[in-house]
Structures are given as structure tokens and as C-alpha cells.
Amino acid sequence: MSRSLSEWLAYIEVLHDRAWDPGLERVGEVGKRLNVLHPGRQTILVAGTNGKGSTCEYIECLGLKQGMTTGKSTSPHLRLFNERIVINGVPARDEEICDAFTAIEAARREISLSYFEFSTLAALFLFQRHKVELAILEVGLGGRLDAMNIVNPDVSVIMKIALDHQSWLGDSIEQIGKEKAGIMRTGIPCVLGEAYMPQSVIDNAEKLNTPLFRCGDAFGGSEESAYFATAEETLHVQNLPKGQLPLPSFLAAVQAFYCLNQQPSGDDLFDVRKQAALPGRFQVERQTSTLVFDVAHNPDAVNRLTKKFQETFRHRRCHAVFAVYKDKDYRAMIKSMMSVVDVWYLPEIGEARALEPSLIRDTLGELGESDVGTYGKVSLACAEASKSALANNATEHDKNDVILVFGTFPLVAEALTFFGIPIKGNNEHDRSLAFGN
């Protein structure tokens, strides 16, 4: 009897005894049986602590501008599992994903696979079925032992490396860098998307004789002026437009594209920088109050969010709806945001991994924050934040309070739904596991 996508997701969640099980032997063997280790004519692997999803989005947009058939795999998803597998800019249909799961189930036989491994193989299977010219694969956690690392890339990209998932990847930047550098291959170009990289990354490149394209050296720049290394010369681009997604992701994506010997025009670069967008990445919406949604869920990402918020909404009263997972350094995240947040709203999000709102409240109290409320549901927290912001707007006519929703993917997804803001290309379906970030 055939399963629906919801039934398949429920099945693969409990098939393996661990949500993330490091190692490539099991998933690699099933990948060989399915013959999906070369999912596209050209393949890019993207790793890093932060900025991966934005980089993948930029690469996809560049490919589509060039008329290429693209496949993009990212994780986790906001609302739909389908968001993890995108072909030519459109999330895969339920039926396609079920077909892929059916093929994987038949091929795996005696081998147990985790949820993420099933997801990875489904993306590779569908990219090969669609004969994509450019496969863009985000490494969900780590690098060296991540399921996506079973493929052989034509270019690898490593974005910002920061402390996160220390229990899995190590408790220092150098250890985490070594794990991320595991996506490098001998003789295959690797783009380093930040000027600073741990020495362990550089050492691994030297060991493998991996050509490095480093930000601040081979490529780099600002909104005013950027430059990139092409096969023939250094290309200079002036007066780039502002974009929703981070500039470092754009610069790294463009450099990776040139490493594939693709030649986007200047107009294409301008269009992609201006048009590329992702839900929940400093997403600003205007309703009766200004709303901002951001899936910043580790200290480095929250530091960037704090800076961006201060630049954009200086001297505006901020109502923050916040939830975080237990394994994150939530104290550092809170300390970073205290400079911009005036009122805190802490909801339950219905996940075992989530830190209890009462513990976040206690931490805020220890740090001197008193305007804090806890709520049993995301909708209740959002409703109270909206009510308070509107009340303040009525008395302060020259100001517009800002409601900031940040933290876990499930929190942001539920808040978007509460405020009636659609997630591009998706309908209400299944949230399932959001493991990997």
C-alpha cells in the first residue's frame, strides 16, 4: 500500500535510533545502490555555521539566470518538508518525494537510515531524475561526516565558522573548522566566504592541494565595489544594489559560480543581488506594526541580527518573541539582544528540544530584564506583542514599535502563520523534524 508524504515522514522519523548519526558508510552504500552520487552535471557543496542557506539561494538564482536546470537541497524547513528539495526554484511535489522515498526504501534493504539521510538521498534521487545541470547541496551539520558529503563536488564553499553544535563538532573553532573542511577535495576549488577562517581549514586545503579562493584575496568587496576572480582576469563590479540576504553570501556565491567557469553578466549579478530572498532572514513586513522575522538561532547569527536591527530600526521600541533550543548558548544570544529589545515574549513551541520559557525568563531576570512574559503558545505571545505594540503606537504618534520574532525555525514558521504572511511557494502541511540547525 502506498504511503502519503505525511505517513512517509512519520515512518522515517522513527526508523533509525538517532536523528543524526555521523558517518558516511551507510548512506554512501545506499547512494551507490541508487546511483545518485553524481546528482548534477555540476555540483556545489556549501558548508559553514551561518550563511549557508543564503549562499545556496544566490547560487540557485544565478543558475536560473543562466538558463540552467537547478536542484537545491537545504535544511531545515520552515513549514513544509518540500522546501528541502527545490527544482528550478519550485519545491518538489509530494508525489515526487514519495516516489524517491519508495526507491530508497527498496534500495536500503538491511541498512538503517536516519531522517536526514533519507532526506539527503531523496534530494539526490530527484535531482538525477530531473537531470539537473547544477546541484546545490547545503551541508546540514558539520561537513566531514555529513550525509551530503557522499557526493563529489565541482566546487565547495565554506561560509562563516562559529561555535555551534559543540557536542557533535568539537568545542573550539579549530575543531569545528576541521569538520567543515571535510567537504574539500584534492584539486577541487574551494571558496572561503569569510576573510577569517580557522587555521585548520587552511591546513586541510594545503594537505589536499585544494585551490582556495579566499574572501579578501581572490574576491571580496562591499555594496559600493566588489571584485571576483575569473578564469581570465579579476572582474570589478561597481554600485551593487542592496539586498535582503547577507552580502558575504552573495560574494561567495558569485565566486563559486565563476569557479564553475560560468559567466554571468553584470546585469545578472545586479538582478540576483536585488531579487534573491528567503523567508525568515531579516524578513520585514509592514502591518499595523512593523514585523521582523529572523531564524537566527546561535550566538554568531544573533550578533549579526543585533547589528542589522540597530542599523535599520535605531531608537525604535522592540517587542521580541523568542524561543531557543536547549543545546544553544542562549545566554550569549540574550546578552547580544538586550541592547535592542525592550519587552520579551517567551512562548512554548511544543518541541522536546526547546528550552522552557521559564528558564529563559529566569536568565533574563538574572541579567536585569524585568519586562518579560511567558506564554503557552506562539499565537498567544504574538497576540500580546501585537496588542502592546499597537497600544504604544497610539500614544507615540511619531514612532512605530517593531515586533521581532527570532530564534528557532518552528517559532518563526508559526509566527508567520499567525500574522497571515505566506511562505513563498508553500501551503500548510508538515513541520516534522527540523534537525541539522
Secondary structure as GFF3:
##gff-version 3
##sequence-region A 1 437
A	DSSP	alpha_helix	5	15	.	.	.	ID=ss1
A	DSSP	alpha_helix	25	34	.	.	.	ID=ss2
A	DSSP	beta_strand	42	47	.	.	.	ID=ss3
A	DSSP	alpha_helix	52	65	.	.	.	ID=ss4
A	DSSP	beta_strand	70	73	.	.	.	ID=ss5
A	DSSP	three_ten_helix	81	84	.	.	.	ID=ss6
A	DSSP	beta_strand	85	87	.	.	.	ID=ss7
A	DSSP	beta_strand	90	91	.	.	.	ID=ss8
A	DSSP	alpha_helix	94	108	.	.	.	ID=ss9
A	DSSP	alpha_helix	115	129	.	.	.	ID=ss10
A	DSSP	beta_strand	134	138	.	.	.	ID=ss11
A	DSSP	three_ten_helix	147	150	.	.	.	ID=ss12
A	DSSP	beta_strand	155	158	.	.	.	ID=ss13
A	DSSP	alpha_helix	166	169	.	.	.	ID=ss14
A	DSSP	alpha_helix	173	180	.	.	.	ID=ss15
A	DSSP	three_ten_helix	181	183	.	.	.	ID=ss16
A	DSSP	beta_strand	190	192	.	.	.	ID=ss17
A	DSSP	alpha_helix	199	208	.	.	.	ID=ss18
A	DSSP	beta_strand	212	214	.	.	.	ID=ss19
A	DSSP	beta_strand	220	221	.	.	.	ID=ss20
A	DSSP	beta_strand	225	229	.	.	.	ID=ss21
A	DSSP	beta_strand	234	238	.	.	.	ID=ss22
A	DSSP	alpha_helix	247	259	.	.	.	ID=ss23
A	DSSP	alpha_helix	266	275	.	.	.	ID=ss24
A	DSSP	beta_strand	283	286	.	.	.	ID=ss25
A	DSSP	beta_strand	290	294	.	.	.	ID=ss26
A	DSSP	alpha_helix	299	312	.	.	.	ID=ss27
A	DSSP	beta_strand	318	323	.	.	.	ID=ss28
A	DSSP	alpha_helix	330	337	.	.	.	ID=ss29
A	DSSP	beta_strand	343	347	.	.	.	ID=ss30
A	DSSP	alpha_helix	357	366	.	.	.	ID=ss31
A	DSSP	beta_strand	372	375	.	.	.	ID=ss32
A	DSSP	alpha_helix	378	395	.	.	.	ID=ss33
A	DSSP	beta_strand	402	407	.	.	.	ID=ss34
A	DSSP	alpha_helix	409	418	.	.	.	ID=ss35
###
